[in-house]
């Protein structure tokens, strides 16, 4: 089980006179280790814009966006020589999106430790 939270403070774009509102993000993961190498689980995130967009460029108004997503994840860990290496793949489907685009995200990555 893991999680991370972040608060983003946005500044004004002087070229467009637009300032996106600040937002709070929460990412989390829950997994089950089936073997020493394989871990399968569920991942998700929530983003909530906590202040409205502003400036003369904000023609749609305050536009406080929110989105939450959920999906599967799998990781595999091994040794390459004497170096531990892990591989990760996850897919998140945005279940709900308000005042923003809705979609899916596929992420693949690798990590190694010396």
C-alpha positions in Angstrom: 0.0 0.0 0.0 1.3 3.4 -0.9 0.1 6.9 -1.5 1.2 10.5 -2.2 -0.5 13.8 -1.9 0.4 17.1 -3.5 -0.9 20.7 -3.6 -0.2 22.7 -6.7 -0.1 26.5 -6.7 -0.4 27.9 -10.2 0.7 31.4 -11.3 -0.7 33.8 -13.9 0.3 33.4 -17.6 0.9 37.1 -18.5 0.7 36.4 -22.2 -2.9 35.2 -22.0 -3.9 36.9 -18.7 -5.0 33.4 -17.4 -4.4 31.8 -14.1 -5.4 28.2 -13.5 -6.7 27.5 -10.0 -4.7 25.7 -7.4 -5.4 21.9 -7.1 -5.0 19.0 -4.7 -3.9 15.6 -6.0 -4.0 12.3 -4.2 -2.4 9.2 -5.8 -2.6 5.7 -4.2 -1.9 2.0 -4.8 -2.8 -1.2 -3.2 -1.1 -4.4 -4.3 -0.7 -8.1 -3.5 2.7 -9.8 -3.9 2.1 -13.2 -5.5 5.7 -14.3 -5.9 9.0 -12.7 -5.0 8.9 -11.1 -8.5 5.2 -10.4 -9.2 2.9 -7.8 -7.7 -0.6 -7.1 -8.9 -2.9 -4.4 -7.6 -5.2 -1.5 -7.9 -4.2 2.2 -8.4 -6.1 5.4 -8.5 -6.0 9.1 -8.2 -8.2 12.1 -7.4 -7.6 15.7 -8.5 -9.7 18.5 -7.1 -9.2 22.1 -8.2 -9.7 24.1 -5.0 -9.6 27.6 -6.4 -11.2 28.9 -9.6 -9.5 30.0 -12.8 -9.1 33.7 -13.1 -8.0 36.6 -15.4 -9.6 38.1 -18.5 -8.5 34.9 -20.4 -10.8 32.8 -18.3 -13.7 33.2 -20.6 -15.4 30.0 -19.3 -15.5 31.4 -15.7 -14.0 29.9 -12.6 -14.0 26.3 -14.1 -13.1 24.3 -10.9 -12.2 20.9 -12.4 -12.2 17.5 -10.6 -11.4 14.0 -11.8 -11.0 10.6 -10.2 -9.6 7.4 -11.8 -9.1 3.8 -11.0 -7.3 0.9 -12.7 -5.1 -2.2 -12.5 -1.3 -2.3 -12.1 1.3 -5.0 -12.3 5.0 -4.9 -11.4 7.8 -7.4 -11.9 11.2 -7.3 -10.1 14.3 -9.1 -11.0 18.1 -8.9 -11.0 20.1 -7.8 -14.0 23.5 -8.9 -13.1 23.7 -7.8 -9.5 21.4 -4.8 -9.9 17.8 -5.0 -8.7 15.5 -3.8 -11.6 11.7 -3.5 -11.5 9.2 -3.0 -14.3 5.7 -1.4 -13.8 2.6 -1.1 -16.1 -0.6 0.5 -15.1 -3.8 1.6 -16.7 -6.1 4.2 -15.1 -9.6 5.0 -16.4 -11.1 8.3 -15.3 -14.4 7.3 -13.9 -15.7 10.8 -13.4 -14.5 14.2 -14.7 -16.1 17.5 -14.1 -15.2 20.6 -16.1 -12.2 18.8 -17.7 -11.5 16.2 -20.3 -12.1 12.5 -19.4 -9.9 9.7 -20.6 -7.6 6.8 -19.9 -3.9 6.7 -19.1 -1.4 3.9 -19.7 1.9 4.1 -17.9 4.9 1.9 -18.2 8.2 2.4 -16.4 11.3 0.8 -15.0 13.5 1.5 -11.9 16.9 0.2 -10.8 19.0 0.5 -7.7 22.7 0.5 -7.6 
